């Protein structure tokens, strides 16, 4: 069986912890049985981890969740970033024999993004490109996201998307098993 890499962006990881559309799909993807049966490995980035904390803090500030719940989520999420979602860019960039390192400024220019507003998305896709570019074919990374604007950049860079708000568990399972 081929290992399939799923890269979780901020909105997908938020769904693991907060009850919002797509939560059931994200939770299902993260179940050990699903990971084994579908041959899944997960990745994310330092930028996602930072954004995650900011989103949780914002939800508490806006009274969408309590401060106590926000604090509990952040405490419990810390080990998940290491053991479940595997932050890739916390380590030095591997020396690959092919491909070229891409930085966020190249992504901003290429897709006419706003540097002040879209730098986070640019850093995230740079992580996917730089740390996972050795994967291809059936192991080509898929980005788990519901962020429509970010999806355009992901597709532009040649990656596939799993949108937990638009796809059912059955559709995702059938798709991943077909790879």
C-alpha positions in Angstrom: 0.0 0.0 0.0 1.2 3.5 -0.9 1.5 6.0 1.9 -0.7 9.0 1.3 0.3 12.4 2.8 -2.4 14.8 3.9 -1.2 18.3 4.8 -3.7 20.0 7.3 -4.1 23.7 7.1 -5.3 25.9 10.0 -9.1 25.7 9.2 -8.9 21.9 9.1 -7.1 21.5 12.4 -9.5 24.0 14.0 -12.3 21.6 12.9 -10.7 18.8 15.0 -11.2 20.9 18.1 -14.2 23.1 17.4 -17.7 21.9 16.3 -18.1 23.5 12.9 -19.0 22.2 9.4 -16.5 19.4 8.4 -15.6 18.4 11.9 -16.9 14.9 11.5 -14.7 14.4 8.4 -11.6 15.7 10.0 -12.1 13.6 13.2 -12.7 10.6 11.0 -9.5 11.2 9.0 -7.6 11.4 12.3 -8.9 8.1 13.7 -6.2 5.5 14.0 -8.3 2.9 12.1 -8.8 5.4 9.2 -5.1 6.2 9.0 -4.1 2.5 8.9 -6.8 1.4 6.4 -6.2 4.3 4.0 -2.4 4.5 4.5 -2.4 8.1 5.7 0.4 10.2 7.1 -0.2 13.8 8.3 1.9 16.9 8.0 1.5 20.6 8.8 3.6 23.7 9.3 4.8 26.1 12.0 2.6 28.8 10.4 -0.5 26.6 10.8 0.4 26.0 14.5 0.8 29.7 15.1 -2.4 30.5 13.3 -4.2 27.8 15.2 -3.4 29.5 18.5 -4.4 32.9 17.2 -7.8 31.5 15.9 -8.5 29.9 19.3 -7.6 33.1 21.1 -9.8 35.1 18.7 -12.8 32.7 19.2 -12.4 33.2 23.0 -12.1 37.0 22.6 -15.3 37.0 20.5 -17.1 34.8 23.1 -17.5 32.0 20.6 -15.8 29.7 23.2 -14.9 30.3 26.8 -11.4 31.4 27.9 -11.2 28.2 29.9 -12.1 26.0 26.9 -9.6 28.0 24.7 -6.9 27.4 27.2 -7.7 23.7 27.4 -7.7 23.3 23.6 -4.3 25.0 23.3 -2.8 22.8 26.1 -4.2 19.6 24.6 -3.3 20.5 21.0 0.4 21.0 21.6 1.3 17.3 21.5 -1.0 16.7 18.5 1.2 19.0 16.4 4.2 16.8 17.1 2.6 13.3 17.3 -0.4 13.5 14.9 0.1 16.4 12.5 3.9 16.4 12.3 5.1 20.0 11.9 7.5 19.7 9.0 9.3 23.0 8.9 10.4 22.9 12.5 13.5 21.1 11.2 16.1 22.2 8.6 15.1 22.1 5.0 16.2 18.8 3.5 18.8 18.8 0.7 16.9 17.5 -2.4 18.6 16.7 -5.6 15.7 18.1 -7.7 13.3 21.0 -7.5 14.0 24.5 -6.2 13.3 25.9 -2.7 10.3 28.3 -2.8 9.8 31.1 -0.4 6.6 32.9 0.5 7.5 36.0 -1.5 7.6 34.0 -4.7 4.1 32.6 -4.0 2.8 36.1 -3.2 4.2 37.4 -6.5 3.1 34.4 -8.6 -0.5 34.5 -7.4 -0.8 38.3 -6.9 -1.6 37.9 -3.2 -1.6 40.7 -0.7 1.7 40.5 1.3 0.1 41.9 4.5 -3.0 39.7 4.3 -1.9 36.5 2.6 1.6 35.9 3.9 0.4 33.0 6.1 -1.1 31.1 3.2 2.1 31.8 1.2 4.3 30.4 4.1 2.0 27.3 4.3 2.2 26.4 0.6 6.0 27.1 0.7 6.2 24.4 3.4 4.3 21.9 1.3 6.5 22.6 -1.7 9.8 22.6 0.2 9.3 19.8 2.6 7.1 17.4 0.6 8.2 17.9 -3.0 9.9 14.5 -3.1 6.5 12.9 -3.0 4.6 12.2 -6.2 2.3 9.8 -8.0 0.0 8.1 -5.5 1.8 9.8 -2.6 1.4 13.3 -3.9 0.4 15.4 -0.9 -3.2 16.5 -0.6 -4.0 19.6 1.4 -7.0 19.3 3.8 -8.6 22.8 3.8 -12.0 24.5 3.4 -10.3 27.9 2.6 -11.6 28.6 -0.9 -9.0 31.3 -1.7 -6.1 29.1 -0.5 -7.5 26.2 -2.6 -6.7 28.2 -5.8 -3.0 28.5 -4.9 -2.8 24.8 -3.9 -4.3 23.8 -7.2 -2.0 26.2 -9.0 1.0 24.5 -7.5 -0.2 21.1 -8.7 -1.5 19.7 -5.4 -4.9 18.1 -4.7 -7.4 19.2 -2.1 -9.7 17.4 0.4 -12.3 19.9 1.5 -13.9 18.5 4.7 -16.9 20.7 4.3 -17.7 19.5 0.8 -16.7 15.9 0.7 -18.3 13.0 2.6 -16.3 10.3 4.4 -17.3 7.8 1.8 -16.2 10.0 -1.1 -12.9 10.6 0.5 -12.4 7.0 1.3 -13.2 5.9 -2.2 -10.9 8.5 -3.7 -7.9 7.8 -1.4 -8.3 4.0 -2.0 -8.3 4.6 -5.8 -4.8 6.2 -5.6 
